[in-house]
């Protein structure tokens, strides 16, 4: 399964553009996005405009050398939620979801979903909170039951354990954890940051210990982990064999 994502404006190390210059030269000057599309939180700039996702999907297909991306994630949509009203956020999602379904029908992607940091994990009264129930109602409204929104990604580790311990997602008037709510909606969950950005790796608890612990959790289908060396890939494949 090959996945990639879009939403936060990136830079481009190959052509030496930092995000601010990339935004101006590649996106604004060519009218891929408009100034009004930008949702700015601190140093980060996020968009929900389908025109940007069209550009991003084409760039990823070219860079990866493939015709069809298995999973395309909307990256950190909570940034746009922090800028927009709740009503405006879900209205923009309606348009974006229709765009994604069109991409599926064209064979450019197979599935799509959210790759979040804290949007699905924080309390409902916090800035940037995303209601999974409202997301699913939005999908049913504009797409129907045969939608291809199937994946959720969020951090999970010994420090950021809220996906399992915090009942912050309402389903049918009852609050559930994200993991349980995702199961109720038939969504596949993928976790990120297993080492809490490297802060959890020490002599007492090895990377293998952390990965095996997360892989042993119910309702977690996969763990996203960065691997720069071949021996890490080989080791992690062996871990999967141990669990299965």
N, C-alpha and C positions, 0 to 999 in steps of 0.2 A: 504494500500500500504506500503510495507516494502522496504526501500532503504538503501544502504550502499555505500561505496566508497573505492577507492584505487588509489595510485599514489605516494603520499608522504610516505616515509619510516616511520613506526610508532615505538613505543616501545611496551612493554607488561608488564603492571603493575602486572599481576598475577604471572609471573615468574621473576619479578624484573629486566627486561632488558630495559635500556634507548635506544632511537633510534639507536645510534651509535653501541651499543653492539648487538642489535637485528639485525641490518644490517649484522654484521660480523658473528655472531653465527648461525642465522636462515636462512639468505639469501645467503651470500657469501660462507660460508663454505660448504653449501649443493648444491651450484651451481644453485640455483633458479635464481639468477641474477649474472652478471659478472661486474667487475669494469668498463668496457667500457659502461655498461648500465646506469651508474649513471650520473645524471645531477645535479650539486651542485650549489646552490645559497645561500650564507651565511651559516647558520646552517642547511638548509633544503636540503634533497636529494630526487630527483624525478626520476621516471623511466617511460618509455613507453613500456618496453619489455613485450610481452604477457605472458612470463613464470611467471612473478611476479603477473600479474592479475589472472592467473590461480590459483596460490597459494592463493591469497587473496580471490577469490570467494569461493574456497573450505573451507577456514578458516571461512568465514562469514556464509556459509551454516551450518557448524558444530556448531558454536557459537550461531546462531539464532535458530537452531533446525528446519530448513525448507529445503525442496528440491529445491524450486525455489524462487529466489530473484526477487521482482517486478521491481526494478530499481537499476542498478549498475552504479555509477558515476565514471568517470575519474577525480580525484581530483586535482585541480589546475594545469592543463596542461600548463598554462603560465610559470611555472617554467622551464619546458623543452624548451619551446620556447625561453626563455631568454638565454639559453646555446647553442641551435642548430641554424643553419641557418634556414630561413623560408622554403627553399626547403627540407631540411633534416627533419624538424618537420612534414610537411604534408606527406612525404614519410613514416615516422614511423607510422603516424596515419593510413595510408592505411593498414599496417600489423595488427595494433591493432583493427581496425574496422572489418576486416575479422575474427579475433579471436572472437570478441564479437558476431558476427553473428553465429559463430559456437556454442558459449555458449547458444544462444537462441535456436538453433535447437536441442541442447541436453537437453533443459528444465531446465538449471541451472539458467537462468535469463529470464525475459520477455522483458525488455527494457534497454537501456543504454543512457548515455548522459554525459555532462560536469558539474562538480560542481566547479565553479571558484570563485576567489576573485576579481581581477581587469582585468583579461585577456580579457573579453568581454566588459569591461566598459571604458578602457583607450583610449586615442587617437591613431590613426593608426601609428603615428611615435614613440610612446613610446615603450620601451622594454617590451616584453611579450605580446604585442597586438595579439589577435587572430581574424581573419576575419571569421565571421560566413558564409559568402558566400563561402569562400574557403573550409571551413569544409564541407559544403553541396556538393560542387563540387567533393570533395574527396570521399564522400560517394557514390555519383551517379556513379563515375568512377569505384569503386571497388565492390560495392554492388548492386547498382541500386535503383529504386524507392521504392522497398519493404524492405527498411532498417528498423531497430528497434532503431535507434538513435532518441529519441523522447523528451528528457528532458534537460532543461538548468536550472542551479541554480546559483544565484549570490546575493550579498548583496543588500538590498534596505531598506532605512529608511530616516528620515528627513535630515540627514547629507549626506549619500551616496545615492543620488537620481538620479545618472547618467543614470540608465536604462530607466528613463522616460524623462530626460532633455537633454542628450547628443546624438547628431546625429553622431555616429561614425562608424556605420555598413553600408557598401555599399551593395545595392541590385539593380541589373539592372541599374547601373551607377547613382543611387541616394542614398544619405546618409539618414539612418533612425536611430531611437533609437533601442536599443537591444530589447525592448518589441515589437516594431512594426516589426523589422526584423524577430524575432522569429515567429510572427504571419504569416508573409509572407511565411515562410518555413514550417508552420504547426507544430511548436514545442510547447511544454508545458513548461511554465515558473514557476519556484519555487524560492522564495526569501529566503534569510537567514539574520542573524544579524538584526532583527527588532528593537532591542534596542541599536544598535551600540555598541555591546559588553558591555552592561549595562550602558553606559555613558548617555543615554537619559532618564533614569528613574528618575523622580523627582515628587514633589507634584503637580506641575501644569499640568503634562501630565502623566497619569497612563499607565501601560502596556496595559490595555484594549484599551485605546485611540489609542496607536500606532498600535496595531494589527488590530483594526477595520478600521483604516485609510488605512492600506496596503491592507486588504481584500477587500476594496471598490474600489481599482484601477482596471481598465480594463486590461485584458490580464495577470493578475497574478492569477495563479490557486491555489497556496498554499503558506503558510508561515512556514518556518522551525523555530521552537522555542524550546529551551531546557526546560524540565519540570522535576523537581526532586521530586515534591510532588503531591499526588493524587488530592488535592484541585485545583492545577493549571490545571490538565488535565480536571477536571469537569468544571472549569470556562471557559477554552478555547473551549470546546465542546459547551457550551452555546453561546459563541461568534459566532461560526459557524452557530448555529440555528438563531441567530439574523440577520446575513447577508443573510440567505437563507429562 
